[in-house]
Amino acid sequence: MQEKDMKNQTEENELPVEENQESLPMVEENEKENTSGNDKNEEKLQQELADQKDKYVRLFAEFDNYKRRTARETMEQRQTAGKEIIISLLDVLDDMDRAEKQLKESDADKAVKDGILLVFDKFRKTLQAKGLKPIETLNSDFDVEKDEAVSEIEVDDKKQKGKVVAELQKGYLLNDKLIRFAKVVVGK
């Protein structure tokens, strides 16, 4: 009995061949419409994906540039953190240079001279460790980028023309950046 029921159900579910063939063109048309709609949706999705990838790449590049810029600014800030203090100490350093010249010419006790010169040398080395470097200008060509001409004097030697013949005040660099021009006398 069960077999008959199953057979009847399958017969009911089966449509005549003619009806199946008539419905096929409709299915194919629907599939074509769905396929063309899917293609449009897929193209739209691909375009949106490409736009989002482009935005992501640009955002990532912008963030990378931001990291580099802030790292560079932080490094520069650390290097020049004590710039004002070091600039104010340059006058003391000039006074020490003049005192050292006078001390070498004086008849003071050798132990006192050595002690004072040792303190002066230690002060210079401490400033050099912080990035301070004197600019060597004596007997070099006059350079507007690092020298300030105070005056010009006549020189007998043609080789000295346009060169620094005397240095009135040393110029200094702090971490390879000019913080004070050298005041010089130029030969003409």
BABATOR-414532 format. One record per residue: residue in three letters; x, y, z of N, C-alpha, C, CB in turn. Coordinates in nm, 3 decimals, decimal comma, padded with zeros to 5 digits, m for minus. Glycine has a CB too. Layout:
REM BABATOR-414532
 resn    n_c1    n_c2    n_c3   ca_c1   ca_c2   ca_c3    c_c1    c_c2    c_c3   cb_c1   cb_c2   cb_c3
  ALA       X       Y       Z       X       Y       Z       X       Y       Z       X       Y       Z
...
END
This chain:
REM BABATOR-414532
 resn    n_c1    n_c2    n_c3   ca_c1   ca_c2   ca_c3    c_c1    c_c2    c_c3   cb_c1   cb_c2   cb_c3
  MET  00,080 m00,118  00,000  00,000  00,000  00,000  00,086  00,126  00,000 m00,092 m00,001  00,118
  GLN  00,184  00,118  00,071  00,275  00,234  00,076  00,339  00,258 m00,061  00,384  00,213  00,183
  GLU  00,367  00,153 m00,127  00,428  00,165 m00,258  00,334  00,234 m00,354  00,468  00,029 m00,311
  LYS  00,205  00,206 m00,347  00,106  00,267 m00,435  00,095  00,415 m00,403 m00,031  00,199 m00,420
  ASP  00,095  00,453 m00,277  00,087  00,593 m00,237  00,207  00,671 m00,290  00,079  00,606 m00,083
  MET  00,324  00,612 m00,279  00,446  00,678 m00,326  00,441  00,696 m00,477  00,571  00,598 m00,285
  LYS  00,390  00,595 m00,544  00,382  00,599 m00,689  00,285  00,708 m00,732  00,340  00,462 m00,745
  ASN  00,173  00,719 m00,661  00,073  00,821 m00,692  00,131  00,962 m00,668 m00,053  00,801 m00,607
  GLN  00,205  00,976 m00,563  00,262  01,107 m00,532  00,363  01,149 m00,638  00,328  01,104 m00,394
  THR  00,448  01,061 m00,682  00,545  01,094 m00,785  00,477  01,126 m00,916  00,643  00,982 m00,803
  GLU  00,366  01,057 m00,945  00,292  01,083 m01,068  00,227  01,220 m01,061  00,187  00,975 m01,093
  GLU  00,181  01,257 m00,943  00,118  01,388 m00,928  00,220  01,500 m00,941  00,046  01,398 m00,794
  ASN  00,338  01,475 m00,887  00,445  01,576 m00,889  00,501  01,595 m01,029  00,557  01,538 m00,794
  GLU  00,496  01,493 m01,106  00,551  01,503 m01,240  00,453  01,576 m01,329  00,584  01,364 m01,297
  LEU  00,503  01,668 m01,399  00,422  01,742 m01,495  00,437  01,676 m01,630  00,462  01,891 m01,500
  PRO  00,341  01,694 m01,714  00,357  01,639 m01,847  00,474  01,706 m01,918  00,229  01,656 m01,929
  VAL  00,536  01,637 m02,004  00,655  01,682 m02,075  00,626  01,811 m02,149  00,704  01,574 m02,172
  GLU  00,510  01,825 m02,203  00,475  01,943 m02,279  00,477  02,067 m02,190  00,339  01,927 m02,344
  GLU  00,425  02,055 m02,068  00,422  02,169 m01,976  00,563  02,209 m01,935  00,338  02,137 m01,851
  ASN  00,650  02,113 m01,910  00,789  02,141 m01,874  00,860  02,217 m01,986  00,864  02,011 m01,843
  GLN  00,838  02,181 m02,107  00,905  02,244 m02,219  00,858  02,386 m02,239  00,883  02,164 m02,344
  GLU  00,730  02,413 m02,210  00,678  02,548 m02,225  00,736  02,640 m02,119  00,527  02,547 m02,218
  SER  00,761  02,592 m02,000  00,812  02,677 m01,891  00,961  02,702 m01,904  00,783  02,613 m01,757
  LEU  01,034  02,627 m01,983  01,179  02,644 m01,998  01,217  02,780 m02,055  01,234  02,536 m02,087
  PRO  01,153  02,830 m02,157  01,192  02,961 m02,209  01,178  03,070 m02,103  01,110  02,996 m02,331
  MET  01,077  03,064 m02,021  01,060  03,165 m01,917  01,176  03,160 m01,817  00,926  03,145 m01,845
  VAL  01,215  03,039 m01,781  01,325  03,022 m01,686  01,453  03,078 m01,746  01,344  02,872 m01,648
  GLU  01,476  03,050 m01,872  01,596  03,100 m01,938  01,597  03,252 m01,944  01,608  03,042 m02,079
  GLU  01,482  03,313 m01,969  01,474  03,459 m01,973  01,501  03,517 m01,835  01,335  03,505 m02,023
  ASN  01,444  03,455 m01,733  01,469  03,501 m01,596  01,617  03,488 m01,560  01,384  03,421 m01,495
  GLU  01,677  03,378 m01,604  01,819  03,358 m01,576  01,903  03,463 m01,648  01,863  03,216 m01,619
  LYS  01,866  03,498 m01,770  01,938  03,601 m01,845  01,927  03,735 m01,774  01,886  03,611 m01,988
  GLU  01,805  03,767 m01,729  01,786  03,893 m01,657  01,866  03,893 m01,528  01,637  03,915 m01,627
  ASN  01,863  03,782 m01,455  01,939  03,771 m01,330  02,089  03,779 m01,356  01,905  03,641 m01,257
  THR  02,133  03,717 m01,465  02,275  03,718 m01,498  02,320  03,859 m01,533  02,304  03,623 m01,615
  SER  02,240  03,929 m01,616  02,279  04,066 m01,651  02,273  04,156 m01,528  02,188  04,122 m01,763
  GLY  02,176  04,134 m01,441  02,167  04,210 m01,316  02,284  04,178 m01,225  02,035  04,181 m01,244
  ASN  02,323  04,051 m01,223  02,437  04,011 m01,140  02,566  04,073 m01,192  02,450  03,858 m01,137
  ASP  02,579  04,079 m01,325  02,698  04,140 m01,384  02,708  04,287 m01,345  02,696  04,125 m01,537
  LYS  02,595  04,357 m01,349  02,595  04,499 m01,311  02,629  04,514 m01,164  02,460  04,564 m01,341
  ASN  02,569  04,430 m01,082  02,598  04,436 m00,938  02,744  04,402 m00,910  02,506  04,339 m00,861
  GLU  02,793  04,303 m00,983  02,932  04,262 m00,963  03,027  04,374 m01,005  02,962  04,134 m01,043
  GLU  02,998  04,441 m01,117  03,081  04,553 m01,162  03,077  04,666 m01,060  03,034  04,604 m01,300
  LYS  02,957  04,691 m01,009  02,942  04,796 m00,908  03,021  04,762 m00,782  02,793  04,817 m00,873
  LEU  03,012  04,636 m00,740  03,087  04,592 m00,622  03,238  04,600 m00,646  03,047  04,449 m00,584
  GLN  03,280  04,561 m00,767  03,423  04,568 m00,800  03,472  04,713 m00,796  03,450  04,506 m00,939
  GLN  03,391  04,805 m00,847  03,428  04,947 m00,847  03,436  04,999 m00,703  03,325  05,029 m00,929
  GLU  03,337  04,962 m00,621  03,339  05,005 m00,480  03,460  04,948 m00,408  03,210  04,962 m00,409
  LEU  03,492  04,821 m00,437  03,610  04,758 m00,377  03,737  04,831 m00,418  03,618  04,610 m00,418
  ALA  03,748  04,865 m00,546  03,866  04,938 m00,595  03,876  05,075 m00,528  03,860  04,954 m00,749
  ASP  03,761  05,144 m00,513  03,761  05,274 m00,446  03,805  05,262 m00,301  03,622  05,337 m00,452
  GLN  03,754  05,160 m00,232  03,791  05,140 m00,092  03,940  05,105 m00,078  03,704  05,030 m00,028
  LYS  03,991  05,023 m00,171  04,134  04,990 m00,169  04,218  05,116 m00,189  04,168  04,886 m00,278
  ASP  04,176  05,201 m00,283  04,248  05,325 m00,310  04,247  05,415 m00,186  04,184  05,400 m00,431
  LYS  04,130  05,427 m00,123  04,121  05,508  00,000  04,211  05,452  00,109  03,976  05,514  00,050
  TYR  04,214  05,320  00,122  04,297  05,255  00,224  04,445  05,281  00,197  04,270  05,103  00,227
  VAL  04,487  05,266  00,074  04,628  05,288  00,039  04,667  05,433  00,066  04,655  05,252 m00,110
  ARG  04,582  05,525  00,028  04,610  05,667  00,052  04,616  05,698  00,202  04,504  05,756 m00,015
  LEU  04,524  05,644  00,278  04,522  05,665  00,422  04,647  05,606  00,487  04,395  05,603  00,483
  PHE  04,685  05,488  00,443  04,805  05,425  00,496  04,929  05,508  00,463  04,820  05,282  00,441
  ALA  04,939  05,558  00,341  05,054  05,640  00,301  05,056  05,771  00,380  05,049  05,671  00,149
  GLU  04,938  05,830  00,401  04,930  05,954  00,478  04,974  05,930  00,623  04,787  06,011  00,474
  PHE  04,932  05,820  00,679  04,971  05,787  00,816  05,121  05,760  00,826  04,893  05,666  00,867
  ASP  05,175  05,692  00,726  05,319  05,665  00,724  05,398  05,796  00,715  05,355  05,574  00,605
  ASN  05,353  05,889  00,632  05,418  06,020  00,623  05,408  06,095  00,755  05,355  06,104  00,510
  TYR  05,293  06,086  00,820  05,274  06,150  00,950  05,373  06,094  01,053  05,130  06,130  01,000
  LYS  05,390  05,962  01,054  05,485  05,902  01,148  05,627  05,951  01,122  05,480  05,749  01,139
  ARG  05,666  05,954  00,995  05,802  06,000  00,962  05,822  06,146  01,000  05,830  05,981  00,813
  ARG  05,721  06,229  00,969  05,731  06,372  01,000  05,741  06,397  01,150  05,611  06,448  00,942
  THR  05,658  06,330  01,228  05,663  06,350  01,373  05,792  06,296  01,433  05,543  06,284  01,440
  ALA  05,843  06,186  01,379  05,971  06,133  01,428  06,084  06,231  01,398  06,002  05,995  01,363
  ARG  06,082  06,289  01,276  06,186  06,387  01,240  06,176  06,513  01,327  06,173  06,425  01,090
  GLU  06,052  06,561  01,349  06,033  06,680  01,433  06,077  06,654  01,576  05,887  06,724  01,430
  THR  06,047  06,536  01,628  06,088  06,500  01,763  06,239  06,496  01,773  06,028  06,365  01,804
  MET  06,304  06,438  01,671  06,450  06,430  01,671  06,511  06,570  01,667  06,499  06,347  01,550
  GLU  06,458  06,657  01,582  06,508  06,794  01,574  06,487  06,868  01,705  06,440  06,870  01,459
  GLN  06,373  06,844  01,766  06,342  06,911  01,892  06,438  06,866  02,002  06,196  06,883  01,934
  ARG  06,470  06,738  02,004  06,566  06,687  02,103  06,705  06,745  02,080  06,571  06,533  02,098
  GLN  06,743  06,756  01,952  06,876  06,805  01,921  06,893  06,951  01,957  06,907  06,784  01,774
  THR  06,788  07,028  01,945  06,800  07,171  01,971  06,727  07,214  02,099  06,746  07,250  01,853
  ALA  06,703  07,118  02,189  06,627  07,147  02,311  06,696  07,254  02,396  06,608  07,020  02,394
  GLY  06,827  07,247  02,406  06,900  07,343  02,489  06,961  07,456  02,409  07,007  07,272  02,564
  LYS  06,905  07,486  02,294  06,963  07,585  02,203  06,979  07,721  02,271  06,876  07,599  02,079
  GLU  06,875  07,769  02,339  06,883  07,902  02,401  06,990  07,906  02,510  06,746  07,941  02,460
  ILE  06,999  07,798  02,587  07,100  07,794  02,693  07,240  07,794  02,633  07,080  07,669  02,783
  ILE  07,260  07,714  02,531  07,392  07,706  02,468  07,428  07,839  02,403  07,395  07,593  02,362
  ILE  07,330  07,905  02,340  07,357  08,036  02,279  07,398  08,136  02,387  07,233  08,088  02,203
  SER  07,333  08,132  02,502  07,370  08,225  02,609  07,508  08,192  02,666  07,265  08,222  02,720
  LEU  07,549  08,066  02,659  07,682  08,027  02,708  07,793  08,061  02,610  07,684  07,878  02,738
  LEU  07,760  08,097  02,486  07,863  08,131  02,389  07,942  08,255  02,431  07,801  08,155  02,252
  ASP  07,875  08,350  02,495  07,947  08,469  02,545  08,047  08,429  02,653  07,848  08,573  02,601
  VAL  08,009  08,335  02,738  08,100  08,285  02,842  08,218  08,213  02,776  08,026  08,189  02,942
  LEU  08,189  08,137  02,671  08,295  08,067  02,599  08,392  08,165  02,535  08,234  07,974  02,493
  ASP  08,340  08,275  02,480  08,427  08,379  02,423  08,516  08,439  02,531  08,343  08,490  02,356
  ASP  08,459  08,466  02,647  08,538  08,521  02,758  08,645  08,421  02,802  08,446  08,557  02,878
  MET  08,611  08,294  02,801  08,709  08,192  02,838  08,824  08,187  02,737  08,642  08,053  02,848
  ASP  08,793  08,202  02,608  08,898  08,203  02,506  08,994  08,320  02,527  08,836  08,210  02,364
  ARG  08,937  08,438  02,556  09,022  08,555  02,581  09,105  08,536  02,709  08,936  08,682  02,591
  ALA  09,043  08,480  02,811  09,116  08,457  02,936  09,228  08,355  02,915  09,020  08,409  03,047
  GLU  09,204  08,256  02,833  09,306  08,155  02,806  09,427  08,217  02,736  09,247  08,041  02,719
  LYS  09,402  08,306  02,640  09,513  08,376  02,573  09,593  08,458  02,673  09,460  08,467  02,459
  GLN  09,525  08,531  02,759  09,593  08,613  02,859  09,669  08,525  02,959  09,492  08,703  02,934
  LEU  09,611  08,415  02,996  09,674  08,325  03,093  09,802  08,265  03,037  09,576  08,214  03,133
  LYS  09,804  08,232  02,910  09,923  08,175  02,847  10,037  08,276  02,841  09,890  08,124  02,707
  GLU  10,001  08,405  02,832  10,103  08,510  02,824  10,148  08,557  02,962  10,049  08,629  02,746
  SER  10,074  08,524  03,066  10,107  08,574  03,200  10,214  08,487  03,267  09,981  08,578  03,288
  ASP  10,264  08,539  03,380  10,367  08,469  03,456  10,307  08,395  03,576  10,474  08,567  03,502
  ALA  10,183  08,354  03,568  10,116  08,286  03,680  10,179  08,149  03,702  09,964  08,273  03,653
  ASP  10,152  08,096  03,821  10,202  07,965  03,860  10,154  07,859  03,759  10,156  07,928  04,004
  LYS  10,244  07,766  03,722  10,211  07,664  03,622  10,095  07,577  03,669  10,334  07,577  03,594
  ALA  10,088  07,541  03,795  09,980  07,457  03,846  09,845  07,529  03,835  10,007  07,417  03,993
  VAL  09,845  07,660  03,863  09,721  07,737  03,852  09,678  07,745  03,705  09,739  07,880  03,911
  LYS  09,775  07,771  03,615  09,745  07,776  03,472  09,685  07,643  03,425  09,871  07,809  03,391
  ASP  09,750  07,534  03,462  09,703  07,402  03,418  09,563  07,373  03,470  09,800  07,292  03,466
  GLY  09,535  07,411  03,593  09,402  07,389  03,652  09,295  07,468  03,579  09,404  07,427  03,800
  ILE  09,323  07,593  03,552  09,226  07,677  03,481  09,205  07,627  03,339  09,273  07,825  03,479
  LEU  09,314  07,593  03,270  09,303  07,540  03,134  09,226  07,408  03,130  09,442  07,522  03,073
  LEU  09,242  07,328  03,233  09,169  07,202  03,242  09,018  07,227  03,253  09,219  07,121  03,363
  VAL  08,978  07,326  03,334  08,836  07,361  03,349  08,781  07,414  03,216  08,817  07,467  03,462
  PHE  08,857  07,500  03,148  08,815  07,555  03,020  08,795  07,442  02,917  08,918  07,658  02,968
  ASP  08,891  07,348  02,914  08,884  07,237  02,819  08,762  07,148  02,849  09,014  07,155  02,824
  LYS  08,736  07,125  02,975  08,621  07,042  03,012  08,490  07,110  02,971  08,622  07,016  03,164
  PHE  08,482  07,240  02,988  08,363  07,315  02,948  08,341  07,303  02,798  08,376  07,462  02,989
  ARG  08,448  07,317  02,719  08,438  07,305  02,574  08,392  07,165  02,532  08,572  07,339  02,508
  LYS  08,450  07,064  02,595  08,415  06,925  02,560  08,270  06,894  02,596  08,509  06,826  02,631
  THR  08,222  06,951  02,705  08,082  06,931  02,743  07,989  06,991  02,638  08,054  06,993  02,882
  LEU  08,020  07,111  02,592  07,938  07,173  02,489  07,948  07,098  02,356  07,981  07,319  02,469
  GLN  08,066  07,046  02,325  08,082  06,968  02,202  08,001  06,838  02,209  08,231  06,936  02,177
  ALA  07,991  06,779  02,327  07,911  06,657  02,344  07,763  06,685  02,320  07,931  06,599  02,484
  LYS  07,721  06,809  02,342  07,581  06,848  02,317  07,559  06,891  02,172  07,541  06,962  02,411
  GLY  07,662  06,882  02,089  07,648  06,911  01,946  07,703  07,044  01,901  07,505  06,905  01,910
  LEU  07,772  07,117  01,987  07,827  07,248  01,950  07,962  07,230  01,882  07,842  07,339  02,075
  LYS  07,978  07,296  01,767  08,104  07,290  01,692  08,142  07,431  01,651  08,093  07,197  01,567
  PRO  08,269  07,469  01,671  08,312  07,601  01,621  08,333  07,594  01,470  08,443  07,647  01,691
  ILE  08,308  07,707  01,404  08,330  07,717  01,260  08,472  07,768  01,239  08,224  07,811  01,190
  GLU  08,549  07,695  01,162  08,686  07,737  01,131  08,682  07,829  01,010  08,779  07,614  01,104
  THR  08,716  07,955  01,030  08,707  08,051  00,920  08,840  08,115  00,885  08,608  08,159  00,956
  LEU  08,934  08,119  00,977  09,062  08,187  00,955  09,135  08,128  00,835  09,149  08,177  01,081
  ASN  09,180  08,217  00,744  09,253  08,183  00,621  09,168  08,102  00,521  09,377  08,105  00,656
  SER  09,038  08,103  00,535  08,951  08,036  00,438  08,878  08,143  00,356  08,849  07,941  00,510
  ASP  08,817  08,102  00,247  08,741  08,196  00,165  08,624  08,250  00,246  08,691  08,128  00,034
  PHE  08,592  08,379  00,222  08,478  08,440  00,289  08,351  08,373  00,239  08,474  08,595  00,265
  ASP  08,267  08,326  00,331  08,142  08,256  00,297  08,026  08,330  00,363  08,146  08,106  00,344
  VAL  07,941  08,386  00,280  07,828  08,464  00,330  07,734  08,378  00,415  07,751  08,527  00,213
  GLU  07,731  08,248  00,390  07,642  08,158  00,462  07,683  08,138  00,608  07,637  08,023  00,391
  LYS  07,810  08,157  00,639  07,855  08,133  00,777  07,937  08,247  00,837  07,936  08,007  00,781
  ASP  07,976  08,344  00,757  08,059  08,455  00,806  07,985  08,588  00,795  08,191  08,463  00,729
  GLU  08,017  08,677  00,888  07,966  08,814  00,884  08,088  08,905  00,879  07,874  08,846  01,010
  ALA  08,102  08,977  00,769  08,218  09,065  00,752  08,197  09,193  00,832  08,242  09,097  00,601
  VAL  08,289  09,219  00,922  08,283  09,341  01,003  08,357  09,453  00,931  08,343  09,317  01,144
  SER  08,470  09,416  00,868  08,545  09,516  00,794  08,633  09,446  00,690  08,632  09,603  00,889
  GLU  08,693  09,531  00,605  08,787  09,482  00,505  08,917  09,559  00,523  08,731  09,498  00,360
  ILE  09,026  09,489  00,501  09,155  09,557  00,508  09,237  09,521  00,384  09,233  09,518  00,639
  GLU  09,328  09,613  00,352  09,417  09,590  00,239  09,520  09,484  00,277  09,487  09,721  00,195
  VAL  09,546  09,392  00,185  09,647  09,289  00,208  09,749  09,294  00,096  09,582  09,148  00,218
  ASP  09,873  09,265  00,131  09,980  09,266  00,032  09,981  09,140 m00,053  10,115  09,282  00,102
  ASP  09,949  09,029  00,008  09,951  08,900 m00,062  09,822  08,882 m00,142  09,969  08,784  00,040
  LYS  09,835  08,858 m00,272  09,719  08,841 m00,357  09,638  08,715 m00,319  09,762  08,832 m00,504
  LYS  09,704  08,619 m00,259  09,636  08,497 m00,218  09,537  08,522 m00,104  09,738  08,392 m00,175
  GLN  09,557  08,630 m00,029  09,471  08,662  00,085  09,347  08,742  00,046  09,550  08,739  00,187
  LYS  09,340  08,786 m00,078  09,224  08,864 m00,122  09,099  08,775 m00,122  09,249  08,925 m00,263
  GLY  08,993  08,825 m00,059  08,867  08,750 m00,050  08,868  08,643  00,057  08,837  08,687 m00,182
  LYS  08,975  08,638  00,134  08,986  08,539  00,242  08,973  08,607  00,377  09,120  08,462  00,233
  VAL  08,943  08,530  00,476  08,932  08,579  00,613  09,073  08,592  00,670  08,843  08,484  00,702
  VAL  09,110  08,715  00,708  09,244  08,738  00,762  09,244  08,748  00,914  09,304  08,865  00,702
  ALA  09,130  08,778  00,974  09,121  08,784  01,120  08,980  08,745  01,162  09,157  08,927  01,173
  GLU  08,973  08,683  01,280  08,845  08,640  01,334  08,821  08,715  01,465  08,841  08,485  01,355
  LEU  08,718  08,799  01,466  08,688  08,877  01,586  08,600  08,800  01,684  08,620  09,009  01,548
  GLN  08,511  08,721  01,632  08,424  08,639  01,716  08,395  08,509  01,641  08,291  08,714  01,751
  LYS  08,412  08,396  01,711  08,390  08,265  01,648  08,243  08,243  01,617  08,442  08,152  01,738
  GLY  08,220  08,171  01,510  08,085  08,127  01,475  08,068  07,983  01,521  08,058  08,140  01,322
  TYR  07,945  07,943  01,544  07,920  07,809  01,595  07,803  07,743  01,525  07,894  07,813  01,745
  LEU  07,814  07,609  01,517  07,707  07,523  01,467  07,656  07,438  01,582  07,756  07,434  01,348
  LEU  07,526  07,421  01,591  07,467  07,330  01,688  07,396  07,221  01,610  07,368  07,404  01,786
  ASN  07,450  07,100  01,620  07,399  06,985  01,542  07,390  07,020  01,393  07,259  06,943  01,595
  ASP  07,497  07,076  01,343  07,513  07,112  01,201  07,417  07,221  01,154  07,494  06,991  01,116
  LYS  07,362  07,299  01,247  07,279  07,414  01,212  07,346  07,537  01,269  07,132  07,399  01,265
  LEU  07,356  07,639  01,186  07,423  07,762  01,226  07,344  07,832  01,336  07,441  07,855  01,105
  ILE  07,412  07,860  01,449  07,344  07,935  01,556  07,408  08,072  01,578  07,347  07,854  01,686
  ARG  07,533  08,089  01,527  07,595  08,221  01,535  07,696  08,236  01,423  07,663  08,242  01,673
  PHE  07,684  08,348  01,349  07,779  08,379  01,243  07,913  08,417  01,305  07,726  08,494  01,154
  ALA  08,018  08,390  01,231  08,151  08,432  01,272  08,173  08,576  01,227  08,261  08,338  01,214
  LYS  08,219  08,661  01,316  08,249  08,800  01,280  08,395  08,805  01,239  08,220  08,900  01,398
  VAL  08,418  08,845  01,113  08,552  08,833  01,056  08,593  08,962  00,983  08,558  08,714  00,958
  VAL  08,724  08,968  00,958  08,783  09,075  00,877  08,829  09,009  00,748  08,902  09,150  00,953
  VAL  08,792  09,067  00,636  08,820  09,009  00,504  08,927  09,093  00,435  08,691  09,001  00,418
  GLY  09,019  09,025  00,366  09,123  09,094  00,291  09,073  09,137  00,155  09,246  09,006  00,274
  LYS  09,121  09,258  00,114  09,082  09,303 m00,020  09,202  09,352 m00,098  08,977  09,414 m00,012
END
